[in-house]
Amino acid sequence: MDRATEVRLIREILGLHDAKSAFLDDDISHSPVQHYLDSERFSAEQDRILRRQPQAVVHSSELPEAGSYLRRDFAGLPVLFTRDSTGQVHAFLNVCRHRGGRLVRSHAGCKQRFSCPYHAWTYDNRGQLVGVPHEQQGFPGLDRDKLGLKRLGCVEKYGWIWAWGRDDGLPDIGATLSGLAEDLEWLQGTDLHILHAEEQVRSVNWKILVEGGIEAYHFRVAHRNTIAPYFLDNVSTYVSFGAHVRSILAKRSITDLRNQPEESWRIRDHAQVLYSIFPTSQFLVQSDHIAWIQSTPVDVETTKLRLSTLVPKNRMEAEGDLAHWAKNHAITVQTLNEDFDIGEEIQAGLKSGANEYLTFGRFEGALDRFNRVVNERLLSSSV
């Protein structure tokens, strides 16, 4: 985000506050309830969106050195991420090419080679098959080059490792971000480190979780015991960058900027900037750290969530900072759990037949935009 954009966004929020108005789209909109309940539709989302769209799956700090590896599920696939001796990152299906066993069971670590716990077929961290017990007797003429680990698309950029579910060339992440690349540079992701992370599984469709984060209409009620006192009521803005959305969630303190020189304005101190990176990552940019919300859809009614707090590497040693990060992570998780609890209630309520569609008000336009993108991708044969 450049300086001119930062100032313009602050002025936009102040203008809305002065006008006593929310940020409004032209019309109300609707989303059919069946879109959150249909298993066939979910399978199409998995195939045409979740496995085709490059996504931020791992932060660079999670593979800190040559030989690092990390096991993670992504788009319904078991994936092994590695960093080789040159620093290059790779993504493979975590599946042995012999009999299909899980190759790596441990969550993370550092090693150059991986030996299958079933028959000890062994691969290096570039995915090459390098060892087969009793190969001459049992597998005469075996072509090891054709039995390396199945590779996925993977590239490291802006401090994150982006992956997608097929190996047909490296995606142009800058183009994929549709104009958000400068904003991700602004986040200085390469200078961050994951300090806290936790996972949970929720009984809710993944789209409901995305929708719950991209409007401020619910803050005053749903978060009345946590963050609501610090935010303006229903004052937020959004703008689309292709499939992605940047939302500005304004704090009450932003109104104090009217009495301060413009050159001192800093949006991160007076608003939360939320980047919804389509389809399943959200970067919640706070004053001095970033909360990263990752969704891994499991089935039409189940979503695995990973909640991480990323902090500046150069501030990880001071005792006061560590306490500060821990407190903020706890507050973020508590607040998000309020959203997730409601999301599960919505999912249960959808099956009651009370509604045929969900209704989005004019100040909930980002929800309609998100669902339009989902629908467009389902109708398209390419990313």
C-alpha positions in Angstrom: 0.0 0.0 0.0 1.5 3.3 -1.0 1.3 6.4 1.1 -1.3 8.1 -1.1 -3.6 5.1 -0.8 -3.1 5.0 3.0 -4.1 8.7 3.4 -7.0 8.3 0.9 -8.5 5.4 2.8 -8.3 7.2 6.1 -10.0 10.2 4.5 -12.7 7.9 3.2 -13.4 6.5 6.6 -13.5 10.0 8.2 -15.9 11.1 5.4 -18.3 8.2 6.2 -18.2 9.0 9.9 -18.9 12.6 9.2 -21.8 11.6 7.0 -23.1 9.2 9.6 -23.2 6.6 6.8 -21.9 3.1 6.2 -20.1 2.2 3.0 -22.9 1.3 0.7 -23.3 -0.8 -2.5 -26.2 0.0 -4.8 -28.5 -2.9 -3.9 -29.1 -5.7 -1.4 -28.2 -9.2 -2.6 -28.9 -12.8 -1.9 -27.0 -16.1 -1.7 -28.9 -19.4 -2.0 -28.8 -21.6 1.1 -28.2 -24.6 -1.1 -24.8 -23.2 -2.0 -23.7 -24.1 1.6 -25.3 -27.5 1.8 -24.7 -29.2 -1.6 -22.0 -31.8 -1.5 -21.7 -31.9 -5.3 -21.2 -28.2 -5.4 -18.5 -28.6 -2.7 -16.7 -31.2 -4.9 -16.8 -28.7 -7.8 -15.4 -26.0 -5.5 -12.6 -28.3 -4.5 -11.7 -29.2 -8.1 -12.2 -25.8 -9.8 -11.2 -23.4 -7.1 -9.4 -24.8 -4.1 -7.0 -27.0 -6.1 -6.5 -24.6 -9.0 -6.0 -21.2 -7.3 -2.5 -20.6 -6.0 -2.9 -20.1 -2.2 -0.6 -18.9 0.6 -0.2 -22.3 2.5 3.0 -21.9 4.4 4.9 -18.9 5.8 8.6 -18.8 4.8 9.6 -18.8 8.5 8.1 -22.3 8.8 10.9 -23.7 6.6 13.7 -21.7 8.2 16.7 -23.5 6.7 18.0 -25.9 4.1 16.7 -29.3 4.9 13.5 -28.0 6.6 10.3 -29.8 5.9 6.7 -29.4 6.9 3.6 -31.6 6.5 0.3 -29.9 5.9 -3.1 -30.6 4.3 -4.1 -28.3 1.5 -7.3 -28.4 -0.7 -8.0 -32.0 0.5 -4.5 -33.1 -0.4 -1.8 -34.4 2.0 1.3 -32.2 1.2 4.9 -32.3 2.1 6.8 -29.0 1.8 10.6 -29.0 1.7 13.5 -26.6 1.3 16.5 -28.1 -0.5 20.2 -27.3 -0.1 20.0 -24.3 -2.5 17.1 -22.8 -0.6 14.5 -23.7 -3.2 11.1 -24.8 -1.8 9.1 -27.7 -3.2 5.6 -29.1 -2.6 4.8 -32.8 -3.1 2.0 -35.1 -2.3 3.0 -36.8 0.9 2.4 -40.3 -0.6 4.9 -43.0 -1.4 4.9 -44.0 -5.0 5.3 -47.7 -4.2 2.0 -48.7 -2.4 0.6 -45.3 -1.5 1.6 -45.1 2.1 2.0 -41.8 4.0 5.7 -41.0 3.5 6.2 -38.5 6.3 4.3 -38.8 9.6 6.0 -36.2 11.7 4.7 -32.6 11.5 7.9 -30.8 10.8 11.7 -31.1 11.1 14.9 -31.0 9.2 16.3 -33.9 7.1 17.6 -34.5 3.6 15.8 -37.8 2.9 12.5 -39.4 3.7 12.0 -43.1 4.1 8.5 -44.6 3.8 7.6 -46.4 7.1 6.0 -49.2 5.1 8.8 -50.6 2.9 11.5 -48.0 3.2 11.4 -46.6 -0.3 13.5 -43.4 0.1 13.3 -40.0 -1.5 15.4 -36.9 -1.2 14.0 -33.4 -0.4 13.8 -32.6 -4.1 11.4 -35.5 -4.6 13.7 -37.9 -6.3 13.5 -41.6 -5.6 17.0 -42.5 -4.2 16.5 -45.9 -2.5 14.5 -49.1 -3.0 15.2 -52.1 -0.8 15.8 -55.3 -2.8 15.4 -53.4 -6.0 17.4 -55.8 -8.3 15.3 -58.8 -7.2 11.9 -57.3 -6.8 11.8 -54.4 -9.4 14.2 -55.2 -12.3 14.3 -52.4 -14.7 12.7 -49.9 -12.4 12.7 -46.4 -13.7 13.3 -44.3 -10.6 12.9 -41.0 -12.6 9.3 -41.9 -13.2 8.6 -42.7 -9.6 9.7 -39.5 -7.8 7.2 -37.9 -5.5 4.2 -36.3 -7.2 5.0 -32.6 -7.5 2.5 -29.7 -6.9 2.9 -26.1 -8.1 4.8 -24.1 -5.6 6.6 -20.8 -5.4 7.9 -18.5 -2.6 6.9 -14.9 -2.7 6.3 -12.0 -0.3 7.3 -14.1 2.7 4.8 -16.9 1.9 4.9 -20.2 0.1 2.2 -20.4 -2.5 0.9 -23.7 -3.7 -1.7 -25.2 -6.0 -2.9 -28.7 -6.7 -1.1 -29.5 -10.0 2.3 -29.2 -11.5 1.8 -27.4 -14.8 4.3 -24.6 -14.5 4.9 -21.9 -11.8 2.0 -19.5 -11.4 2.6 -15.8 -11.8 1.7 -14.8 -8.2 1.9 -11.1 -9.0 -0.7 -11.5 -11.7 -2.8 -13.9 -9.5 -3.0 -11.1 -6.9 -4.6 -8.7 -9.5 -2.9 -5.6 -8.2 -2.4 -6.5 -4.5 1.3 -7.3 -4.9 2.3 -3.8 -3.7 0.2 -4.3 -0.6 1.8 -7.6 0.2 5.2 -6.0 -0.2 4.0 -3.3 2.3 3.3 -6.1 4.8 7.0 -7.0 4.8 6.2 -10.7 5.2 9.9 -11.8 4.7 10.7 -10.0 8.0 8.0 -11.8 10.0 8.0 -15.0 12.0 5.1 -17.2 13.2 5.2 -17.0 17.0 1.9 -18.5 17.9 -0.3 -20.9 15.9 -3.2 -23.2 16.7 -5.7 -25.3 14.8 -9.3 -26.2 15.2 -12.1 -28.0 13.3 -15.5 -26.4 12.8 -18.8 -27.7 11.6 -19.4 -25.0 9.0 -19.1 -24.4 5.3 -15.9 -22.6 4.4 -17.7 -19.7 2.6 -19.7 -18.8 5.8 -16.4 -18.3 7.6 -15.1 -16.0 4.9 -18.3 -14.0 4.9 -18.1 -13.6 8.6 -14.9 -11.6 8.4 -15.6 -9.1 5.7 -18.2 -6.8 7.2 -18.3 -4.8 10.4 -22.1 -4.9 10.7 -21.9 -7.6 13.4 -19.2 -6.0 15.5 -21.4 -4.1 17.9 -23.5 -7.2 18.8 -21.4 -10.3 18.2 -18.2 -8.8 19.7 -19.8 -6.7 22.4 -17.7 -8.3 25.1 -14.4 -8.3 23.2 -13.4 -5.8 20.5 -16.7 -3.9 19.8 -15.9 -1.0 22.2 -12.8 -0.2 20.2 -14.4 0.0 16.7 -16.9 2.3 15.0 -20.3 0.8 14.5 -20.7 -0.6 11.0 -18.0 1.7 9.5 -15.8 -0.2 7.0 -14.9 -0.1 3.4 -13.8 -2.6 0.8 -12.3 -2.8 -2.7 -11.9 -5.8 -4.9 -8.6 -6.8 -6.6 -9.8 -9.4 -9.0 -10.9 -12.3 -6.7 -9.4 -10.7 -3.6 -10.7 -8.1 -1.2 -9.1 -5.4 0.9 -11.3 -4.3 3.8 -10.7 -1.5 6.2 -12.3 -2.0 9.7 -12.2 1.4 11.4 -11.4 1.9 15.1 -12.9 4.7 17.1 -9.4 6.3 17.4 -9.4 7.1 13.7 -11.6 10.1 14.4 -8.7 11.6 16.5 -6.7 12.0 13.3 -8.7 15.1 12.4 -6.6 17.0 14.9 -3.3 15.5 13.9 -1.0 16.4 11.0 -1.6 14.2 7.9 2.1 13.2 7.8 1.7 11.4 11.1 -1.4 9.3 10.0 -0.8 5.6 10.0 -3.7 3.4 9.1 -2.5 0.3 11.0 -2.8 2.3 14.3 -6.4 3.2 13.8 -8.0 0.4 11.7 -7.5 -3.2 11.0 -6.7 -3.8 7.3 -8.1 -7.2 6.3 -6.8 -8.9 3.1 -9.0 -11.7 2.0 -6.8 -13.6 -0.3 -9.1 -15.8 -2.4 -10.1 -18.3 -1.6 -9.1 -19.3 1.9 -6.5 -17.0 3.5 -7.2 -13.8 5.4 -4.4 -11.5 6.7 -5.7 -9.3 9.5 -3.1 -6.5 9.7 -2.9 -4.9 13.1 -0.7 -2.2 14.5 2.5 -4.2 14.9 1.7 -7.8 13.8 -0.5 -9.8 11.5 -3.1 -12.5 12.3 -3.3 -15.1 9.6 -6.6 -17.0 9.3 -6.3 -20.1 7.1 -9.3 -22.3 6.1 -8.9 -25.8 4.8 -12.3 -27.0 3.7 -12.8 -30.7 4.5 -16.3 -31.3 3.2 -19.4 -29.2 2.6 -20.0 -28.8 6.4 -16.5 -29.1 7.9 -13.6 -26.7 7.8 -10.2 -27.0 9.5 -8.8 -23.6 10.7 -5.3 -22.5 11.5 -4.9 -19.3 13.4 -1.4 -17.8 13.4 0.2 -14.6 14.8 3.1 -13.3 12.7 5.5 -10.8 14.4 8.6 -9.0 13.4 11.7 -11.2 13.7 13.7 -8.4 15.3 11.2 -8.2 18.2 11.1 -11.8 19.3 13.6 -11.6 22.1 12.3 -8.9 24.4 10.3 -10.3 27.3 7.8 -7.4 27.2 7.1 -8.0 23.5 6.6 -11.7 24.0 3.9 -11.1 26.6 2.4 -8.5 24.2 2.2 -11.0 21.4 0.8 -13.7 23.6 -2.0 -11.4 24.9 -2.9 -10.2 21.4 -3.0 -13.8 20.0 -5.3 -14.8 22.8 -7.6 -11.8 22.1 -7.7 -12.6 18.4 -8.5 -16.2 18.9 -11.2 -15.3 21.4 -12.8 -12.8 19.0 -12.6 -15.2 16.0 -14.1 -18.0 18.1 -17.2 -15.7 18.5 -17.5 -15.6 14.8 -16.8 -19.3 14.4 -19.5 -20.2 17.0 -22.0 -18.2 15.1 -20.9 -19.7 11.8 -21.6 -23.2 13.2 -25.1 -22.0 14.3 -25.7 -20.6 10.9 -24.7 -23.9 9.3 -27.1 -25.8 11.5 -29.9 -23.3 10.9 -29.5 -23.6 7.1 -30.8 -27.2 7.2 -34.0 -26.2 9.0 -35.6 -24.8 5.9 -36.2 -21.4 7.5 -34.5 -19.6 4.6 -34.1 -20.3 0.9 -31.4 -17.7 0.7 -29.2 -15.5 2.8 -29.7 -11.7 2.5 -26.8 -9.3 2.3 -27.5 -5.6 3.0 -26.0 -2.7 1.0 -23.2 -2.5 3.7 -22.4 -6.2 3.2 -21.4 -5.8 -0.4 -18.1 -7.6 0.0 -20.1 -10.8 0.8 -21.9 -10.6 -2.5 -18.6 -9.9 -4.4 -17.0 -13.0 -2.8 -19.9 -15.2 -3.8 -19.9 -13.9 -7.3 -16.3 -14.8 -7.7 -17.0 -18.3 -6.4 -19.8 -18.7 -8.9 -17.7 -17.4 -11.8 -14.9 -19.8 -11.0 -17.3 -22.7 -10.9 -18.5 -21.8 -14.4 -15.0 -21.4 -15.7 -12.7 -24.2 -16.8 -9.5 -22.2 -15.9 -8.2 -20.2 -13.0 
